[in-house]
């Protein structure tokens, strides 16, 4: 569990040759140590809690940035000063617009360059006086390459004119990858991350950890430090709310929320979000998917949580649970009734056969449109077919007999009475034939 949630506090004694807590960065080894490990075993925050920071974000189509003094002013999309790590009340909202570079319009990547420093220190890595112990920077993409939205060709069966046909064509089963942009994201500093076992961290969490750039170690040579974790949270970004980037997109809106987030929440968000994105990338590349999905199942779940009123969501959940309970009770009662039934009075075998056929047609239709059908619905429909088929075996004997001479098939399926019918059962059978003839044929 510590791989996901980390260890709260400042000590960790699990690393080899690191029996003591990781000291502060000011107590780092001044000279090379013989037991130096290029991969730190335990890492601790380089800056103390409640540090005040300055933060700037520049956007570019290039992963490399020149001196900040030489870039265009329009590339600066956010500049915040005096933000305090660990101040849970400090939450800021920034609204701006981005001019889309031509490279991004042509399926390129829109990079966001994050520059962070202790308050009052230089942000520009190329400037004189830049101190890696007081500032750091990193790059993350603002757009995502995801499977293209599936569009299905439909037709209005109630109309007869050509205008009822949709003009959208269905995409292949394995859609290509498109560049998508979402106008909202949240940036959260993680103030309570504490000391972390770097080598065993969850990969989804480790991608947001930036080690101290000089490779400094403590006196054991095994432990190091990391800059404050800034979580670029895209967990609640829905594909339906994204814009596909192409040559027609010239300008994009951008809304940024800057705040602090608890470490346990960050770990959950990061691990689940990365897992879902890996599934989507695998589906886009035509790879096998668990349970025949395409990585969009959790997207549907998030859409329900985001777009549905909370009271309606709770009501729907309660009704769904009650529906499952009543359906299970009805199933149990139906099975109990048929197990104890000793005669065929009032039973229409032909109706049961017709029900099996019609429910099978519905089941096959739901399977053909399984992308929009819940597995719970498919399971209930399948169990209903099995129940109706079982009723047939309780009413009559199903036999395979040789066909009459001249028949196309050598064998046929026949339904034979289990016992000699009483007068009442004979009447039931006779009326069943008449009713079936008029109602079903």
N, C-alpha and C positions, 0 to 999 in steps of 0.2 A: 504493500500500500504506500510505503514511503516513496516509491518510484514516481507515483502520481502526485502525492500531496507534499512531498519534501519533509523537512524537519524544521519545526518552528524553534527559533532560538539561534544561538551562535555557535554551539559546540557540536562536534561530530568526531568520534574516536574510532571509526570503522576502517579508516584508510591505513595501508601498510606504512610503517615508520612514522605514523602521525598520531601519536598517543595523546597529544594535547590538543585543545581547541585551536582553530585557525586564528592567529593573531590579527591585529588590524594591519592595514596596508602599510602604515608608517613603520611597522616592525619587520618588514620584509628583509630577506637576506641581502646585504650590500655587496657581497662577493659571491662568485659561483660556488655551489656546493657539490660535493662529489656524488651525492645521491639524487641529483637533479632528475626529475621525471618530466618529459615534454608534455605529457597528458596529466593534468592535475587530478588527484584522487578526490579531494574535497575542496570545494570552492566556497568562499564567503563574500558578502557584499563589500565592495571597495569603498563605498561612501556610507556614512552613518545614517541611521533613520532620522527622518524629519529634515533631510537636506533640502535646500531650496534650489530649484533648477531653472534654467532657461532652455527653451526648446524652439527649434525652427524646422520647417519642412519645405523642401524644394521638390518640384516635379520635373522630370526630364525623360526623354526617350532613350537616354544613354545611362548605362550602369555606372559610368565614371563621371565625376563632376569636377569642373575647373575651380579656380579660386572663387569663393562666394562673392567677392567684390566685382568680378567680371561677368557674372550671369545676369540675364535679363530680370527686371523687377517682377515681371508677370509669372516667373517660375516660383516665386516665394508665395506659398499658399497659407502658411501659418507661422506666426511668430508670437510666442507666449513667454512671459518672463515672471519669475517669482512663484513658480508652482512648487508646492511642498509635498514631498513624498511622505505618505502616512497621514496626511490631513484629509480625513474621509469627507469633510464638508466642502473641500475645494473641488468643484466640478465646473468645467468651462465648455461652452459651445461656440464653435466657429463655423461661419457660413461664408463660402467664397465660390469662385468659378475657376475652371481650368480650361485653357486653350489647348486643344488636342493637336499634338504634333503630327505631321504627315506620316512619319514612321509608324505611329500608333494606329493611324487610320488604315494602314496596310498590314494589319495583323501583327504589329510590333507590341512591345511591352511598355507600359507607362510606369516608370519607376518613381517611387517616393524616397527621397534622401532625408533621413532623420539626423539632425545635429542636436546633441544634448550636452550641456555643460553645467557645472555648478554656477550659481548666480554670480554674474560679474566676470566670468572667465570667457576666453575667446572660443567661439564655436568653429571658426574656419581652420581646418587642418593645415592649410597652406600658409597661414599667417604666422608671423613671428610672435613668439610667446605662447604658442599653442602647447598645452600640457596634457599628455595622455592620461595623467593621473586625475585630471580635473574635467576632461571632456571625452566624448566618444561619438561615433557616428556609424550608421548602418543603412542598408538599402532594402526595401521591400516593394514588390509589385502592387500597383493599385488595381490592375485588371486581372481577371482570372480566365484561364483557358479551360472551358467546360464543354461537355457534349451539347451540340446544338439542340434547340427546343424542337421537340417532335410535333409535327403538324399533320393531322389526319384529314384526308379528303372526305367530305361528307355530302349528303344529298338529302333534301327535304322530300320525304316520300309523299307528303300531302299536296305538294305542288306539281305542276306539269310543265313549267316554263324553264328555259335555260338559265334564267336569272337566279333560280333556287340553288344552282350548283355553286359550291364554294370554289374560289379560284386558287386555293392553296393546295399544293401537292404534298403527298405523303413523303417523308424523308426515309432513307433506308433504315433497316433494323439497327445497323451500327452507324449512327450519325457521326458526322465529322466533328471537329473541335472548333469552337468559335471563341472570339475574344469578348468577354463580358465585363461591364463596369457597373459597380453599385455606388450610388451617390452618398451613402452613409457608412461610416465606420467609427468605432470607438477605440480610443487609445487609453490603456489602463496601466499605470505603474503598479508593481506588486511589492508593497513595502515589507511584508512579513515573510519573504521567501527564505531568509536565514541561510545557514550553511547547507550545502547540497552535495550529495555524492555524485560527482559529475559523470563518472564512467557508467553508472547504472540509472541515470535519469531517463525518463520516457522520451523517445525521440521527438514527439510532438511538443513537449515542454522545452527540450534542449535547443530547438531551433530558435527560441526567443532569448536564449542566454548568450551574452557577449562577454568573452573572457577579456581580462586586462591585456592590452595589446603588446606589452613588452615581454610577456612570459615570466614575470616575477614569481618567485616562490618563497615560502617561509623557510625557516632554518632546516626543516626536515627535507626540503627539496621536493616534497610530494604534493603540497597544497598551494592553491592560488586564490585569485580573487576575480570577481565578475562585476560588471557595471549593472546599474539598476535595470531590472527586467521591464521592458515596455511592450505590453501585449497589444498587438494590432488585432482587435477582435472583429472577426468577420462571421462569427457564429450565427447571428440572426439575419444575415443577408440571404434573401430569397431570390432564386433565379428569376421568378416572375417579375421582380422589381428591378432587374438588371437591364442595361442597355447594351445591345450588341454593337461593338465598335466597327465602323467602316468609313468609307470616304465621305459619307453624308453627315457624319458627326463632327462638328467644328468646335463646339464648346460643351463643357459638362459642369453640372453643379456639384458641389462638394460640401457635406456637412460633417464636421468632426466633433466628437465629444471626448474631452480629456478629463480623466478622473483616476481614482485609486480603486484597486480590486483585491479582494482577499486571495491568498495563495491557493486555497483549496478549490475555490470557484474557477480560478484561472486554469488549474490543472485539468479540471473536468471539461471546461470549454475547449481547451486546446487539443486534448486527446480525442474527444468525440468529433470535433470539426475536422481534424486531420484525417481521421479514419473515413469519414464520409467523402472527403475530397479524393482520397486514394481510390475508393470504390468508383467514383464518377470518372476518374482518369482511366481506370482499368476498363470500364464499360466503353468509354470513348475509343479506346485502342482495340476493342473487340475481344478483350480477355474474358475468361469465365467469371461469372458472378455467383455468389451464394444465393440459393433459393431462386435462381432465375431472375434476380432483380437487376437494376441498372444503376444502383447507387442513389436513386432519387426517392427512396421510401422515407428516409428521415427528413428529406426536404418537405414532403407532404405533411409529416407530423409537425414540423416547425411552422408551416403555413397555417395549420389549424390553430396553433397556440398564438400566433401573431395576429391573424386576421379575424379571429372569432371573439365575440364578447364573452367575458369570463363567466357571466351568469348563464348564458346560453351553453357554454362549454360544459359547465358543471351539470346543468340539467340534462344535456345530451348523454353525458357519462352515466348519470344515475339511471336514465331511461334505458340505455344500452345494457347495463348490468341487470336491470329488472327483466328486460326482454330475454336475455340469455337464461336467467333463472326460470322464467315461465316456459321458455322453449324446452329446457331440459325436463321440467315437470310434465309438460304435455307429451314429450317423447316417452318418458317413463310410464305415464298412464296409458298411452296407446299400446306400448309393448305388453304391459300387464294385461290389458283387456284382451288382446289377441291370443296371448298364451293360455288364458283360461277359457277361451271360447271353444265349445264342443260341437257346434253345428254351423250350417251355412245360412241360417234364416236371416233374411234382410241384407245379405252380402252380395254385392255386385262385382263379380270377378272381372267382367269386361271393363268396368269403371276403374278398377285397380290397374289393369293393363294399360288403359288409356292414360292414367295418371303417371305411370312409369315412363311412357313414351314422351308425354309433354314435359315432365320434369327433366328428362334426359336432354331434350332439345334446349331447354332453358339453361341447363348446366353447361352444355357445349357452347352456347352463346356467351355465357359468362367467362368460360375458359378462353374463348377467342378474344375477349376484351378484358383479359386479366389485369392489364395495367391500371384500369380504373376500378377494379373490383377487389373488395377486401377478401382476404383468405378466410375470414370468419363466415362471410356469406357463402363462399364456395364450399366450405366444410358443412354448413347447415344444409345446403342444397344436395350435396352428395349423400349425407346421412339420410335425407328424406327419400332419395331414390332407393337406397339399400333397404329402408324400412318398408317401402311399398313392395319391393321385390320379395322380401321375406313374407309379407302378408299373402302373396300368391302361393307360396309353398305351404302356408298354413291352411289355405282354403282348398286347393287341388293339388294333385300329384303332377309334376312336370316330367314328361317322358319324351325320349327320343325314339321314334318308331320309323320303320321303313315306309317309304312313300308308295302310293298306288302305282301300278304299272303305267308308263307313259308320262310320269311326272318329270319335271326338269331336274329336281333335286332328289338324290337317292334316299335322304332321310328328312324327317319333319319333326317339329316339336308339337306335342299334343298335351292337352290339359285334361286329366282324368279325375273323376270324383274319387275322393278318399274312401267313401263308403256308399252304401245304397241310400239314396236320398229319400227323406220322408215326404209326405204329401205337401207339407208346408214348404220344404226346400225345393220341391219340384215347381211349385207355384212361383217361388222366388226366382228360380232360373228362367221360367217362361216369361215373367214380367221384365226380367233383366234384358232378355233378348229383344223384346218389343221396345223398351225404353232406349236401349243402345242404338237400335236401328233408326229411331227418329231424332235422337239428340246428338249423335256422333257421326252419322253417315249422311 
